[in-house]
């Protein structure tokens, strides 16, 4: 198990480019299974979760050839169906949350899927009902083996239908879309997730020959086709990295330029940080953050405390609430952070409290942060990363803290952030991996 040693209090300076989006990469790489023709992929992030998915798909028989630092060619023309039902496949799936995205394309192309209960962040219950109910409506039947934790899913024929999703699940929407593109007839998905990464998946599938309309809305229509062909696709910059770097600049009082952010796909993320008092300037497609000694949290027009809450897109992504919370600890003013979607994501705040932050954990979903306005600097501490997003929040805290901190279990951070210590060291951070 690896750890980071961070000497806090260093100013950062320079330019940093966000990696390709983790969540999009997991979706579009899984979609490669829908065709036997080559699919060329650009801006693929070199992170643990994506590499594990590529390794898993290679074991399944997908040809995966790396042609550049972030470029790949995939071809799923020789799938090993016996391996998919092996114990090794089940074990690999159980360690990777993104493996659930193999359900839709397996079912769409082969009318059969063998899916293990996926792993991933321990951030509370993350149910799969939306995925399963959606593909059941298309005609799939389930056989669950509780001893192995495996779902054996079959469909003699997939038929388009109308469905109203019980929640706007991103991965659930992606799975249903990937199953429906090769179904007979028309599928209508209402209350669909409409994140930019879902839009990217739909655009890629349309280039492969799918017929998807309503892209970007929560009402998607899919006219099934008989076959999909190869294509070329470029993954968007990771909006969570963009938000993380904005928070990092603010907490360390640094001047930073974030390059090539695809600003139009960031939604309300820039304005959310502006409401924390952080100055942002759009320069072309770059975000410039000037050095700030102080930043002050907005309040509502009636003077009441500001609340940040996650919501389905175009609402605030839940993956940034941990960063927003830690950034608020050094702001002037107070804020309520309401994490609605996951009941265990705020439990890392006890570590921030140990570092000197003023935070009241109201319940598993809500925390009140009283900002120090830099009058009290966070203290260094020995920390452990419980999940990807809490991990980057703790790293931001350690970069701003007085003294030397250690963060263990950084494999969680590696799952979502590419060479984070190398990229931050280039900006002036004092961070090393042991």
C-alpha positions in Angstrom: 0.0 0.0 0.0 1.4 3.4 -1.0 1.2 6.8 0.7 1.8 10.4 -0.1 4.1 12.6 2.0 3.0 16.3 1.6 4.8 19.3 2.9 2.1 21.8 3.1 2.0 25.6 2.7 3.6 25.7 -0.7 2.3 28.1 -3.3 1.5 26.5 -6.7 2.1 28.3 -10.0 1.9 27.5 -13.6 -0.4 25.6 -16.0 -2.0 22.2 -15.7 -4.2 20.3 -18.2 -7.0 18.1 -17.0 -6.9 14.4 -18.0 -9.6 12.7 -20.0 -12.9 12.2 -18.1 -12.9 9.0 -16.0 -16.6 8.5 -16.1 -16.9 9.1 -19.8 -14.0 6.7 -20.5 -15.6 3.9 -18.6 -18.8 4.3 -20.7 -17.3 4.7 -24.2 -14.7 1.9 -23.7 -17.5 -0.5 -22.6 -19.4 0.5 -25.7 -16.6 -1.0 -27.9 -18.3 -4.4 -27.2 -21.2 -3.3 -29.4 -19.3 -3.8 -32.7 -16.7 -6.2 -34.2 -15.0 -3.3 -36.0 -12.1 -1.2 -34.7 -12.8 1.8 -32.5 -10.1 4.5 -32.1 -10.1 6.4 -28.8 -8.3 9.6 -27.9 -7.6 11.3 -24.5 -8.0 8.1 -22.6 -6.9 8.8 -19.0 -4.1 6.6 -17.6 -5.7 5.9 -14.3 -6.3 2.7 -12.3 -10.1 2.3 -12.9 -9.8 2.8 -16.7 -6.7 0.5 -16.9 -8.4 -2.2 -14.9 -11.4 -2.0 -17.2 -9.2 -2.3 -20.3 -7.3 -5.2 -18.8 -10.6 -6.9 -18.0 -11.9 -6.4 -21.5 -8.6 -7.7 -22.9 -9.2 -10.9 -20.9 -12.6 -11.1 -22.5 -11.0 -11.1 -25.9 -11.1 -7.5 -26.9 -8.0 -6.4 -28.8 -6.7 -3.3 -27.0 -3.6 -1.6 -28.6 -2.1 1.6 -27.1 -0.9 3.8 -29.9 0.1 6.9 -27.9 0.2 8.1 -24.3 -3.6 8.5 -24.3 -4.6 6.9 -27.6 -6.0 3.4 -28.1 -7.5 1.2 -30.7 -10.0 -1.4 -29.5 -11.7 -4.2 -31.5 -14.2 -6.7 -30.0 -14.2 -9.3 -32.8 -13.1 -12.3 -30.8 -15.0 -12.4 -27.5 -14.2 -15.4 -25.2 -17.7 -16.2 -23.9 -16.3 -19.0 -21.7 -14.0 -16.6 -19.9 -17.0 -14.3 -19.2 -18.5 -17.1 -17.1 -15.3 -17.9 -15.3 -14.5 -17.3 -11.6 -11.6 -15.1 -12.6 -14.0 -12.8 -14.5 -16.3 -12.6 -11.5 -13.5 -11.7 -9.2 -12.1 -9.0 -11.5 -15.6 -7.5 -11.9 -16.2 -7.5 -8.1 -13.2 -5.1 -7.7 -14.2 -2.6 -10.3 -17.4 -0.4 -10.1 -17.1 0.3 -13.8 -17.6 -3.3 -14.7 -21.4 -2.8 -14.4 -21.2 -0.9 -17.7 -20.4 -4.2 -19.5 -24.0 -5.3 -18.9 -25.7 -3.2 -21.6 -23.3 -3.8 -24.5 -23.1 -7.6 -23.7 -26.8 -7.9 -23.7 -27.3 -5.7 -26.7 -24.9 -7.6 -29.0 -24.9 -11.1 -27.6 -28.3 -11.2 -25.8 -26.5 -12.6 -22.8 -24.6 -11.0 -19.9 -22.8 -12.4 -16.9 -22.3 -9.6 -14.4 -20.7 -9.8 -10.9 -21.8 -7.4 -8.2 -19.3 -4.5 -8.8 -16.9 -3.0 -6.4 -15.7 0.6 -6.2 -16.0 3.4 -3.6 -17.5 2.6 -0.2 -19.8 5.6 0.0 -23.0 3.9 1.0 -25.6 1.9 -0.9 -25.3 2.1 -4.6 -28.2 0.1 -6.0 -28.5 -1.4 -9.4 -32.2 -1.5 -9.7 -32.3 1.2 -12.4 -30.0 -0.8 -14.6 -31.9 -4.1 -14.1 -35.4 -2.7 -14.4 -34.5 -0.9 -17.6 -33.1 -4.0 -19.4 -35.9 -6.1 -18.0 -38.3 -3.8 -19.8 -36.4 -4.5 -23.0 -37.0 -8.2 -22.5 -34.1 -9.5 -20.4 -34.6 -12.1 -17.7 -32.4 -12.5 -14.6 -31.0 -15.4 -12.6 -29.1 -14.3 -9.5 -26.7 -16.6 -7.7 -26.3 -15.1 -4.2 -23.4 -17.4 -3.3 -21.3 -16.1 -6.1 -22.8 -12.6 -6.2 -23.4 -13.1 -10.0 -26.3 -12.0 -12.3 -26.9 -14.3 -15.3 -28.9 -12.2 -17.7 -30.5 -13.5 -20.9 -32.8 -12.2 -23.6 -34.0 -14.2 -26.6 -34.9 -10.9 -28.2 -34.7 -7.3 -27.1 -37.7 -5.1 -28.0 -37.9 -1.3 -27.7 -40.4 0.0 -25.2 -41.3 3.1 -23.1 -39.7 3.4 -19.7 -39.7 6.0 -16.9 -36.5 5.6 -14.9 -37.0 5.6 -11.1 -33.9 7.7 -10.8 -31.7 9.6 -13.3 -28.8 7.2 -12.9 -25.9 8.0 -15.1 -24.5 4.4 -15.4 -28.1 3.1 -15.5 -29.0 5.3 -18.4 -25.7 4.4 -20.2 -26.4 0.7 -19.8 -30.0 0.9 -21.1 -28.9 3.0 -24.1 -26.2 0.5 -25.0 -28.7 -2.4 -24.8 -31.4 -0.5 -26.7 -29.4 0.6 -29.7 -29.5 -3.0 -31.1 -33.1 -3.8 -29.9 -36.0 -4.1 -32.3 -38.3 -1.1 -32.5 -38.1 2.2 -30.6 -37.1 2.7 -27.0 -38.2 5.8 -25.1 -36.3 6.7 -21.9 -37.8 9.4 -19.7 -36.0 10.8 -16.7 -32.7 9.8 -18.4 -29.5 11.2 -17.1 -28.2 13.9 -19.4 -24.6 14.6 -18.2 -22.1 15.6 -20.9 -20.6 12.1 -20.6 -24.0 10.5 -21.5 -24.2 13.0 -24.4 -20.7 11.9 -25.5 -21.7 8.2 -25.4 -24.8 9.0 -27.6 -22.8 11.0 -30.1 -20.3 8.2 -30.4 -23.0 5.5 -30.8 -24.7 7.7 -33.5 -21.4 7.8 -35.4 -21.3 4.0 -35.1 -24.7 3.9 -36.9 -27.1 4.1 -33.9 -30.2 6.3 -34.2 -30.5 8.3 -30.9 -32.4 11.5 -30.6 -33.1 13.8 -27.6 -29.4 13.9 -26.8 -28.7 16.4 -24.0 -32.3 16.1 -22.6 -33.9 13.8 -20.1 -36.1 12.3 -22.8 -34.2 10.0 -25.2 -35.5 8.1 -28.2 -33.6 5.2 -29.6 -34.6 3.5 -32.9 -32.9 0.1 -32.9 -30.6 -0.9 -35.7 -29.2 -4.3 -36.7 -25.5 -3.5 -36.6 -23.0 -0.9 -35.5 -19.6 -0.2 -37.1 -16.3 1.3 -35.9 -15.6 5.0 -35.2 -13.2 7.5 -33.8 -13.9 9.3 -30.5 -12.2 11.9 -28.3 -13.0 11.9 -24.6 -13.8 15.2 -22.9 -11.6 16.8 -20.2 -12.5 15.6 -16.7 -14.8 18.2 -15.1 -14.0 16.8 -11.6 -10.3 17.4 -12.1 -11.1 20.9 -13.3 -13.1 21.6 -10.1 -10.3 19.9 -8.0 -7.7 22.2 -9.4 -9.8 25.3 -8.9 -10.2 24.3 -5.2 -6.5 23.5 -4.9 -5.6 27.0 -6.2 -8.0 28.7 -3.8 -6.9 26.7 -0.7 -3.2 27.3 -1.3 -3.6 30.9 -2.3 -2.0 30.1 -5.7 -2.1 31.5 -9.2 -3.0 28.8 -11.6 -4.2 28.3 -15.2 -6.2 25.2 -16.1 -5.8 24.5 -19.8 -8.4 23.2 -22.4 -11.3 22.7 -19.9 -14.1 22.4 -22.5 -15.8 25.2 -20.6 -19.2 24.8 -22.2 -19.4 21.3 -20.8 -18.7 22.3 -17.2 -22.3 23.3 -16.4 -22.6 25.3 -13.1 -19.2 24.2 -11.7 -17.4 27.6 -12.4 -20.3 29.6 -10.9 -20.4 27.2 -7.8 -16.8 28.1 -7.0 -17.5 31.8 -7.7 -20.2 31.6 -5.0 -17.5 30.5 -2.7 -15.8 33.8 -3.5 -13.1 32.3 -5.8 -12.2 34.5 -8.8 -12.2 32.8 -12.1 -11.4 34.2 -15.5 -12.1 32.5 -18.8 -9.3 32.9 -21.3 -10.2 31.2 -24.6 -10.9 27.6 -23.3 -8.6 28.0 -20.3 -9.6 29.0 -16.7 -7.3 31.4 -15.0 -7.4 31.6 -11.2 -5.5 34.6 -9.7 -3.8 34.5 -6.3 -6.2 35.4 -3.6 -5.4 36.0 0.1 -9.1 35.8 1.0 -12.4 34.6 -0.5 -15.8 35.1 0.9 -18.9 32.8 0.6 -22.1 34.3 -0.8 -25.3 34.2 1.2 -28.8 34.1 0.0 -30.6 37.4 -0.7 -32.4 37.2 2.6 -29.1 36.8 4.4 -29.5 33.1 5.2 -26.7 30.6 5.0 -25.8 29.3 1.5 -26.4 25.7 0.8 -24.6 23.5 -1.8 -26.5 20.4 -2.7 -25.9 17.8 -5.4 -28.5 17.1 -8.0 -28.8 15.3 -11.4 -27.3 17.2 -14.3 -27.5 20.1 -14.9 -27.4 20.4 -11.1 -24.1 20.2 -9.2 -22.3 16.9 -9.5 -21.9 15.0 -6.2 -18.3 14.2 -7.0 -17.3 17.8 -6.3 -19.0 18.3 -2.9 -16.0 16.9 -1.0 -13.7 19.5 -2.7 -16.2 22.3 -2.1 -16.4 21.3 1.6 -12.7 21.4 2.1 -12.3 24.7 0.2 -15.0 26.3 2.4 -12.8 25.6 5.5 -10.6 28.6 4.7 -13.2 30.9 3.3 -14.8 33.8 5.1 -18.4 32.8 6.0 -20.3 29.7 6.5 -22.0 27.2 4.2 -24.2 24.1 4.5 -23.1 21.1 2.3 -25.9 18.7 1.6 -24.8 15.4 0.0 -28.2 13.9 -1.0 -27.2 11.0 -3.2 -24.7 9.0 -1.0 -25.1 8.6 2.7 -21.4 8.0 3.6 -19.5 10.5 1.6 -19.3 13.1 4.4 -17.7 10.9 7.0 -14.2 12.0 6.0 -14.9 15.3 7.7 -13.7 14.0 11.1 -10.2 14.0 9.5 -10.6 17.7 8.6 -11.8 18.5 12.1 -8.6 16.8 13.5 -6.7 19.2 11.2 -8.4 22.2 12.8 -11.4 22.8 10.5 -14.6 24.0 12.0 -17.2 21.6 10.7 -20.4 20.4 12.3 -21.6 17.0 10.9 -25.3 17.3 11.2 -26.1 13.8 9.9 -24.8 11.4 7.2 -25.9 13.8 4.5 -25.3 17.3 5.9 -22.4 19.3 7.2 -22.0 23.0 8.2 -18.6 24.5 7.6 -17.5 27.7 9.4 -14.7 29.1 7.4 -11.4 30.3 9.1 -10.8 33.2 6.6 -7.2 32.0 6.8 -6.9 33.2 10.4 -6.2 29.6 11.4 -4.2 27.4 9.1 -5.0 23.7 9.0 -2.6 21.4 10.8 -0.7 18.5 9.2 -2.0 15.1 10.0 -1.8 11.4 9.2 -4.7 10.6 6.9 -6.2 7.8 4.9 -8.1 8.1 1.7 -11.6 6.4 2.0 -12.6 7.0 -1.6 -11.5 8.9 -4.7 -13.2 12.2 -4.1 -12.6 12.4 -0.3 -9.0 11.4 -1.2 -8.4 14.4 -3.4 -10.1 16.7 -0.8 -7.7 15.5 1.9 -4.8 16.0 -0.5 -6.0 19.6 -1.1 -6.2 20.1 2.7 -2.7 18.7 3.2 -1.3 21.0 0.5 -2.6 24.0 2.4 -1.8 22.7 5.9 1.1 23.7 8.2 3.7 20.9 8.4 4.1 17.6 6.8 1.1 15.2 6.3 0.9 11.6 5.2 -2.0 10.2 3.2 -2.2 6.4 3.0 -4.4 4.2 0.8 -3.7 6.5 -2.1 -4.6 3.7 -4.5 -8.1 5.3 -4.1 -6.8 8.6 -5.5 -4.9 6.7 -8.3 -8.3 5.3 -9.4 -9.4 8.7 -10.6 -6.3 11.0 -10.9 -3.5 10.4 -13.3 0.1 10.9 -12.0 -1.2 13.5 -9.6 2.0 13.8 -7.6 4.1 14.4 -10.8 1.7 17.0 -12.1 1.5 18.9 -8.8 5.2 18.7 -8.3 5.6 20.5 -11.6 3.5 23.3 -10.2 5.6 23.6 -7.1 4.0 21.3 -4.6 6.2 19.3 -2.2 4.7 15.8 -2.6 6.2 12.4 -2.9 5.0 8.8 -3.1 6.4 6.1 -0.7 
